[in-house]
């Protein structure tokens, strides 16, 4: 293996030194119209040179700015035939960014593909409202499947509705063998996309984290998701499942029980702000809830259970808390913002678990507890 150039030699060659001249003059010479985008690209490049991480935020990218970025990441080898090579980058994070037009989106995908086998993580967070819809988003998600080395993908506040979007996600999961983490927070979904998406989940092997916070899954969708996970090769690898803000009720407990029983590596389960899950007449006596409590007591992999902002009433709190004492592997139970009832028996139960149960109990309720 040939020796790698020193950092100063790698990033400060004569071919690239021209970009370090006065930015305003440089932009005028090249005729860039979007000076703000160019400045953001230059700042992101400087940050990458010093930290090795590429982070760009609060900018609307056009083709010229992206082309400029591509030149930054491209150098010409001195031997033997002036071959073009790209600099190593493993993670790209975009925050509150968007694209001027479809051509800019395609140019961005060319940039990602140009980075090749070294690109492992793409995080697209804080998407502006105007980027929630349209062909630009479809093009971006479709193009990501070309980056086969990708291990982690995060996209939030995206509009995933429609069968075409579901098929795109299905194909992405099928064509991304190295993917271990998939995070789609606060996204809009519908039945047309959900079923194809589940087929992708069912076929994927090696997923370790699946974050669907804010999908507002109902009971039927939750149980279908569990069925897909249990039937997938990822049941041996999935460590974290986040289905917070789901609109699930007592009918989902049977699915959650199956999840605890069959997911052999599950360490974190997040059910935050599932307001209706622990409510409902006769819910504590339902077979699904009893199965859930039983599996929670015997589960040997779960380390963290998040129930923040859940309305856990007394008939369901008592058996939950009792079984948590018997669970020897659970380390963290979080119930911040829990709505409690104002009587001693209920608050005493949480005090008892705080002393006897998991290693970390975080209790911050809307009703002060005298612990």
N, C-alpha and C positions, 0 to 999 in steps of 0.2 A: 504493500500500500504506500503510495507516495505521501510524503510529509505534507501536513496542512500548513498553509501560510500563516505567518503571525497575524494577530488581530489587526494591527495598524496596516500591514501590507494588504490584508484581505479587503478592508473597507475603505482604504484611502489611496487607492491606485490613481495613476494619472488620468485614466479614463473617467473616474468618478469625481475627481477633485473639482471639476467644472461645476458640479452641483452645489458646491459650498460657497459659490460667489453670492453676491447680494441677491436675495430671492426676488425682490420686486423687479430688478433689471432682468433677471433670468426669465421671469414670467413674461415680461414685455417682449423679449427677443423671440420667444417661442410662440407668442401669440395666444396664450391661454386666456380664456374669458372668465373662468371661475377661479379667481385668485384666492378666495377663501379656501376652496377645496385643495388647491395646490399647497397653501400654507399648512393645512392639516396633514397632508401627505408627507410634507417635509418634516413636520414635528414627529409624526409617527415613525418615520425613518430614523431620525436622530435617537428616539427612544429605543428603537430596536438595536441600533449600533452599540448602545451603552448597556442595555439590559438583556438583549437576546429575545425579548418579547415584543410582538407587534400588536399595538392597541391604537385604534382610531375611533374618534367619537364626535358626535354632533356636527356632521357634515353631510351635504348632499353631493355625491360623487358623480362626475361626468367622465366621458371616455378619455379626455385628455389627461385628467388627473390620474386615472388608473393606469394609462399608458406610461406616464411619468414614473409611477410607482413600479411598474414592471421593469423599466430601465434601471431603476435603483437596485433591483434585486438581481439584475443580470450582469455578468462580467464576461470578458472574452479571455479564454486561456491563451497564453503566449505560445504554447506548443501543443500539437504539431501543426494544426491547421486553423487556428483561431476559433476553436469550438466554443459555442455559447454554453455557459453553465449558470445555475442559479444558486443563490445563497441558501443555507439551511435555515428553515423556520418550521417550528413544530406547532405553534399555537397562534391563531388569529382571533382577535376579539374586536367586534364592532359594537359600539353602543350608540343608540339614537342616530343611526346613519340611514340614508336612503339613496336612491339612484335617480338621476335626471330622467332617464328614458330606458327603453328595453335594450338599446345598444350598450348602455353603461352596465346593465346587469350582465349581459353576455361577456363584456370585456372583463368584468370582475371574476366571472367563472373561468375565463382564460387565465387570469392571474393565479387563481387557486390551483388550477390544473397544472400550470407552469411550475409550481412549487414541488410537484411530484410526490415521491415516496416519503418525504420527510414531514409533510403536513399531517398532524395527528389530531388536532383539536380546532374546531370552528365554533365560536360563540357569537350569536347574533342576538343582542339583547336591547331592550328599550326601543323597539321599532316604533317610529312615528306613526300616528294614526293614518296618514295618507298612504302608508306603505302596507296597510293591512290587506288590501285587496289588489286584484289586477294580475295581469300576465307577468309582471316583473317578479312577483313572489313565486309564481308557478315555475318560471324559468330558473330562478335561483335554487329552489328545492329539487327540481329535476336535475339540474346540473351537478348538485352535490354528490349524486350517485357515481359520478365519474372519478371521484376522489376515493379510490378503493382503500388506501391506507388509513382512512379516517377512523379514529377510535372514539372520539367524543364530539357530539353535536348538541348544541343548545340553541333553540329558537323560541323566543317568547312573543306573546300577543300577535300571533299569526292567525289568519282566517283559513282554516283547513277544511271548510265545508265543500261538499260536492264529491261525487264519485271519482272524478279525475284526480283530485288531490289525494283521495284514499289510495288510488292505484299508484300514484307517484311515491307515496310513503311505503306502500307494499314493496315496490320494486327497489326502493332505496334500502330497505331492510334486507332484501334478498341479495342485493349486489354489494353489500358492505360487510364482508366477513369479519373484519377487524373491529367492528363497532362494539363497544362495551358500555357506553353511556349515551342515553337519549333523553333529552330534556325539552319538553314543549310546554312551558308554563303559560297559563292564562289564554289558551287558544280557543277559538270558536270551532265547534265540531257539529256534525249532524250524522244521521243514520247512514247516509250514502257513503261517507268517507270511513265510518267506523268499522264496518265489516271487512273491507279490503285491508285496512290498517291491521286488524286482528290477524288476518292471514299472514301478513308480514311478521308480526310478533311471533306467531306460532311456528314459523319456519326458521327464525333466526337462532343462531347458536352463539352463546357466549355473552349475552347481555348481563351486565352487572348492576346497572342503575336505570330505572325507568321512572321518569318524573312527569306526571300528568296533572300537576297541581292546577286547579282552575278549570278543568274540563267539564265539571258539573255532571259527572256520570250519574245515571239513575240506577235503580236496582238491577234491571235487566242488563244494562251495559256493564255494570260491575261484575256480574256473574259470568257474562261472556268473556270479559277480560281475564278473569281467573281461569276459566276453562282453557283459553288460549295459552296462558302462561304454564299451566300444569301440563299441557300437551306438548309444550315446546322443549327443545334441548336446553333452553335457558333456565329451566327449573333447577338445574344442577349448579347454576352460577349466579342467579339474580340475588343481589345482596340488599338492595334498597328499592322500595316501591312507595312512591308518593302519589296518593290519590286524594289529596286535600281539596276541600271545597266541593266535594261531590254531594249530589242531592240523593243520598242513599238513606234507606230506613231499615227497619227490622228485617226485611226480606233479603238484605245483603249479608246478614250474619252467617248464613250457610256457606256462601262463597268465601267469606273471610276465614271461616273454619277450614275449608279445603285448602286455602292458600297457606295457612300455618301448617297444615298436615303434610302437604306434598312439596312445597318449595324448600329444598334441602339446604339452601345456603342463605335464606332470608335473615338479615340481621337488623334491618330498619324498616318499620312500617309507619307511615305518616298518614293520619286520618284527621288532620286539623280542620276545624270549621265544618265538619259534617254534622250540622245542627240537628238533623232529624234521626240520626243513627241510634241514639240511646233514648229516644222518646217513643211514645205510642202506647196505647192501652194494651196491657198484657204482654208487652215486649219482653219483660224479664222471664216470663214463663214459656216463651217460644222455643221450639226445638233448635232453631238456628242459633239463638243466643246461647243456649246451654252448650251446644257443640263448640261454639267459639270460646267460651270460658274453659271448657275441657281442654281444647287444643292449646290455649294460652298457658294453661298450667303444666302441660307436659312437653311443650316445645323446648328444644334444646339448642336452637340457633339464634333466636330473636334477642337482640341486645338493647334496642331502643324502640319505644312505643310512644308516638306523639298523638295526644288527644287535645291539643290546644283548642280553646273556644268551642268545645263540645258541651252539650247540655246533658250531663249525666245525672239522672235522677236516682234517688235513694234505692229503689228496688233493684236497679242494675249496678249501682256502685258497690254495694256490699259484696256480692259474689265476685265481682271483678277484683276488688281489693284483697279479698281473701285468697284468691288463686294466685295473685301476683306475689304473695309472700312465699308460696311454694315453688315459684319459678326461680331456679338457681342461676340462670344465665342472663336474665334481664338486668341491665345496668342503668338504663336511663328511662324514666317515665316523666313526660312533660305534659302538664295540664294548665298552662298559663291561660288566663282569661276564662276559665271554666265558670259557668253559671251554676251556683249551688243554692240549696235550700237552707233557710235560716233555722236549723235546729241542731242540737248538740250531737245527736247520734251520727249525723252525716259528717260533720267536721271532725269528730273524734276518729272516724274511720280513716280519714286521710292522715291524721296525726299518727295513727298507729302504723300505717304503711311507711311513713317517712322514717320512723325509727327502725323498722324491721325488714323492710323490703329492699327495692333496688338501691344502688349506690348513690344515685342522684335523683332527687325528687324536686321538681320545680313547681311550686304552687303559687300562683298569683291570680286570685279569683276576683270576681266583681263584688263579692261579699267578704269583708275582712274575716280572717280565721284567727281564733285565739289559740295559737299553737305555742 
